[in-house]
C-alpha cells in the first residue's frame, strides 16, 4: 500500500509540476523519489509508473480540450500515428523519471571505498 501511495504522489507531482512549470520537472520528481525511497529497490519503478500516470493524465486533459488537433498536426511531422505519439510520450516520461530515480539511488547507496 505504501508503494501505491508513493506512485499516486509521484503522478500528482508530475502532472501539477509539468502543468505549472514544464516537462523538465519529470526527472526532478524522479530524482526526489529516488532520494526519498533510497532504501526501496522499487524506487525507480515507482517513479516511472507514477510519471507515466501523471503525464498521461495531463496529456489526456490537454487532448480532451483540444479534440485531438495537436496529434493530427504533430503526427505527419514525426511520421507516426497519433496513438503511437501518445505511447512514445508516456514512455519518455517514464524513462526520464525512472532513470533519475535509479541514478540518485545508486549514488546514495553505493558502498564506501575501502583502503588497500
C-alpha positions in Angstrom: 0.0 0.0 0.0 2.9 2.3 0.7 4.2 1.9 -2.8 0.8 2.5 -4.3 0.5 5.8 -2.3 4.0 6.8 -3.5 3.1 6.1 -7.1 0.0 8.3 -6.8 2.0 11.0 -5.2 4.6 10.9 -8.0 1.8 11.0 -10.5 0.2 14.1 -8.9 3.5 15.9 -8.5 4.4 15.1 -12.2 1.1 16.3 -13.5 0.9 19.5 -11.4 4.6 20.2 -11.9 4.5 19.8 -15.7 1.4 21.9 -15.9 2.8 24.7 -13.7 6.4 24.6 -14.8 7.4 22.5 -17.8 8.4 19.0 -18.8 11.8 19.1 -17.1 10.1 18.6 -13.7 9.6 15.0 -14.6 13.3 14.0 -13.9 13.3 16.3 -10.9 10.3 14.4 -9.4 12.0 11.1 -10.3 15.2 12.2 -8.6 13.3 13.3 -5.5 11.6 9.9 -5.5 14.9 8.1 -5.6 16.1 10.3 -2.7 13.0 9.7 -0.6 12.9 5.9 -1.3 16.6 5.2 -1.4 16.1 2.0 0.6 13.3 0.7 -1.6 14.6 -1.4 -4.5 11.4 -0.5 -6.5 12.0 3.3 -6.3 12.8 3.7 -10.0 9.7 1.6 -10.9 7.5 3.7 -8.7 9.0 6.9 -10.2 8.5 5.6 -13.8 4.9 4.4 -13.4 4.0 7.5 -11.4 5.4 9.8 -14.0 3.7 7.9 -16.8 0.4 8.1 -15.0 0.8 11.8 -14.2 2.0 12.7 -17.7 -0.9 10.6 -19.2 -3.4 12.4 -17.1 -2.1 15.8 -18.1 -1.9 14.7 -21.8 -5.4 13.3 -21.7 -6.7 16.5 -20.1 -5.0 18.6 -22.8 -6.1 16.5 -25.7 -9.7 16.4 -24.4 -9.8 20.2 -24.6 -8.1 20.3 -28.0 -10.1 17.5 -29.6 -7.0 15.7 -30.8 -5.8 18.5 -33.1 -2.3 18.5 -31.7 -1.8 14.8 -32.5 -3.2 15.3 -36.1 -0.7 18.2 -36.5 2.4 16.5 -35.0 1.7 13.1 -36.5 2.8 13.8 -40.0 5.8 15.7 -38.9 7.1 12.8 -36.8 5.7 10.2 -39.3 3.8 8.5 -36.6 0.2 7.6 -36.0 -1.5 9.6 -33.2 -1.7 6.6 -30.9 2.0 6.0 -31.2 2.8 9.6 -30.3 0.9 9.1 -27.0 2.7 5.9 -26.2 6.1 7.4 -27.0 5.5 10.5 -24.8 4.3 8.2 -21.9 7.4 6.1 -22.3 9.6 9.2 -22.4 8.2 10.5 -19.2 8.5 7.1 -17.5 12.1 6.6 -18.6 13.1 10.1 -17.6 11.8 9.7 -14.1 12.9 6.1 -13.6 16.5 6.8 -14.7 16.7 9.9 -12.5 15.5 7.8 -9.5 17.9 5.0 -10.3 20.8 7.4 -10.6 20.1 9.2 -7.3 19.5 5.9 -5.5 22.7 4.4 -6.9 24.7 7.4 -5.9 23.3 7.3 -2.4 23.6 3.6 -1.7 27.0 2.9 -3.2 29.4 1.3 -0.8 32.2 3.4 0.6 35.6 2.7 -0.9 37.9 0.5 1.2 41.6 1.3 1.7 44.0 -1.3 0.3 
